[in-house]
Amino acid sequence: MALLRITSCDYQPAHDRYMLGVDCFYPDDMDKEDRTYLIIASLADICTQEKLYQYIEQNILAQRNIAPSWVGVTWKSTRV
């Protein structure tokens, strides 16, 4: 089970979009790394609480499937 925390919510009137910063924690599963996700949504995507939950969950799952895990990778002299 994941815990989600919306850390920021900014509205961009020029694009009519919301930019949400969402922290995702896994307190029950230490094998999964905590991440922060940037989610871009229109008002129609998040107009109710239930739609907001579904949109964030689907977006995070999609980002987890396509984004690689960079844990253990060394770039120049910095270790992630």
Order of alpha helices (4+ residues) and beta strands (2+ residues): beta-beta-beta-alpha-beta-beta
